[in-house]
Amino acid sequence: MAVARAFAVAVSALSVSEQAHAISRYNSLSMSCAEARATVQREGAAILRYPSKRVAGMTLYDRAVRNSAQCGNYEFADLKSLPTSDDPKCVIRVCVPKTDDDWWLRP
């Protein structure tokens, strides 16, 4: 009984100290390119939404990141352009999967 109680106290203490980090969402067309980049630098990552050029009425989303540290284990930050209020091709970083194209070079 004492072991179960100690375990319950430890689990509850760990769950209280864990913080959830919500990611902010922004409409890229309501920001300048400099504002979008500054937001990503400040927050580390942000969801930027913008209209599709090819499909009318479709909204596209990208998770913009400060650097590869905000990406998963098998991803890295690569450059991508998206529209902002002042630049139709504002360059930001997004996480993309690492390719395994060099498998034939490795021993």
C-alpha positions in Angstrom: 0.0 0.0 0.0 2.8 2.4 0.9 4.6 1.6 -2.3 1.5 2.3 -4.4 1.0 5.6 -2.6 4.6 6.6 -3.2 4.3 5.7 -6.9 1.1 7.7 -7.2 2.7 10.8 -5.6 5.7 10.5 -7.9 3.6 10.2 -11.0 1.4 13.1 -10.0 4.5 15.3 -9.3 5.9 14.5 -12.7 2.7 15.3 -14.5 2.4 18.6 -12.7 5.9 19.7 -13.7 5.4 18.8 -17.4 4.2 21.8 -19.5 2.3 21.6 -22.7 3.5 23.9 -25.4 0.8 25.0 -27.8 1.9 26.2 -31.2 0.6 29.5 -32.5 -1.2 29.8 -35.8 -1.0 32.8 -38.1 -2.4 33.8 -41.5 0.7 34.6 -43.5 -1.1 37.1 -45.7 -1.8 39.3 -42.7 1.9 39.5 -41.9 4.9 41.0 -43.7 7.8 38.7 -44.5 9.9 40.3 -41.7 7.0 39.8 -39.2 6.6 36.1 -40.2 10.3 35.5 -39.8 10.5 37.4 -36.5 7.5 35.4 -35.1 9.2 32.1 -36.0 12.5 33.2 -34.5 10.7 34.3 -31.3 8.5 31.3 -30.8 10.7 28.6 -32.3 7.9 27.2 -34.5 4.6 28.5 -35.8 1.8 27.3 -38.1 1.5 29.6 -41.1 -1.6 29.2 -43.3 -2.1 30.7 -46.8 -4.4 30.1 -49.8 -3.5 27.6 -52.5 -2.5 29.1 -55.9 -3.8 26.0 -57.8 -7.1 25.2 -56.0 -9.5 28.0 -55.3 -10.8 28.1 -51.7 -8.2 25.6 -50.4 -6.0 26.7 -47.5 -2.5 25.3 -47.1 -0.6 25.0 -43.9 3.1 24.9 -43.1 4.9 24.5 -39.8 7.7 27.1 -39.9 10.6 26.5 -37.6 13.6 28.4 -36.4 16.1 25.6 -37.1 16.5 21.8 -37.3 16.2 21.5 -33.5 12.4 22.0 -33.8 12.2 19.0 -36.3 11.8 15.3 -35.6 14.6 12.7 -35.4 14.5 11.9 -39.2 13.9 15.5 -40.4 15.8 18.7 -41.0 14.9 22.3 -41.6 14.9 23.2 -45.3 14.0 26.5 -47.0 10.6 27.0 -48.5 8.8 30.1 -49.8 5.2 31.1 -49.0 3.2 34.3 -49.6 3.1 37.1 -47.1 1.4 40.5 -47.4 4.6 42.1 -48.9 6.4 39.2 -50.6 4.8 36.4 -52.7 7.9 34.3 -52.0 8.9 34.9 -48.4 11.6 32.3 -47.5 11.1 30.4 -44.3 12.3 27.0 -42.9 10.1 24.0 -42.6 10.8 20.4 -41.5 11.3 17.9 -44.3 12.2 14.2 -44.1 15.9 13.2 -44.4 16.5 11.3 -47.5 18.5 8.1 -47.6 19.9 8.6 -51.1 23.5 7.9 -50.2 22.9 4.3 -49.1 25.0 3.0 -52.0 28.0 5.0 -50.9 28.1 3.6 -47.4 30.1 0.4 -46.7 
